[in-house]
Amino acid sequence: MKKINKNDLDSFAKDKNIDKDKVEKIADSYVGKSEDELIEELVKVGSGLEGKEEIVNKFKVLLNEKQQRKLETVMNKIATAESQSRKKNKRRPIKKANHR
């Protein structure tokens, strides 16, 4: 992984109103989990998150090729989960009023 400029990261977090302490606590909670568990959790967190593509694109350049592929896998799973959620919401039957 490439070295991250702390000042750039701080500026980015401030611009996007990201609570770095909260992010660090969340990251610490992932210690000891399997890759599949982490991906599942990231899909839950990422579904419906505003601006995730912009954030991912900014950080993607900091990753090596293998990490970028894993990130793409996670993003594809998030997109699939969001799509399935939209389809599920559309399938809910509309209750018709009884007119007698």
TAFEN-V620874 format. One record per backbone hydrogen bond with DSSP energy under -1.0 kcal/mol. NH is the residue of the N-H (numbers start at 1). CO is the residue of the C=O. E is the energy in kcal/mol with one decimal. If there is no record, write none. Layout:
((NH,CO,E) (NH,CO,E))
//
This chain:
((2,62,-2.6) (9,5,-2.3) (10,6,-2.8) (11,7,-2.4) (12,8,-2.6) (13,9,-2.6) (14,10,-2.3) (15,11,-2.7) (16,12,-2.1) (17,14,-1.1) (18,13,-3.1) (20,18,-1.1) (23,19,-2.2) (24,20,-2.6) (25,21,-2.2) (26,22,-2.3) (27,23,-2.6) (28,24,-2.4) (29,25,-1.5) (30,27,-1.2) (31,28,-1.2) (33,30,-2.0) (38,34,-2.3) (39,35,-2.6) (40,36,-2.4) (41,37,-2.2) (42,38,-2.8) (43,39,-2.2) (44,40,-1.9) (45,41,-2.6) (46,42,-2.9) (47,43,-1.7) (49,46,-1.9) (52,49,-1.1) (55,51,-1.9) (56,52,-2.9) (57,53,-2.5) (58,54,-1.8) (59,55,-1.9) (60,56,-2.3) (62,59,-1.7) (63,60,-1.6) (68,64,-2.4) (69,65,-2.0) (70,66,-1.9) (71,67,-2.4) (72,68,-2.5) (73,69,-2.1) (74,70,-2.3) (75,71,-2.7) (76,72,-2.5) (77,73,-2.2) (78,74,-2.4) (79,75,-2.4) (80,76,-2.3) (81,77,-2.5) (82,78,-2.6) (83,79,-2.3) (84,80,-2.6) (85,81,-2.1) (86,82,-2.2) (87,83,-2.3) (88,84,-2.5) (89,85,-2.2) (90,86,-1.7) (91,87,-1.5))
//
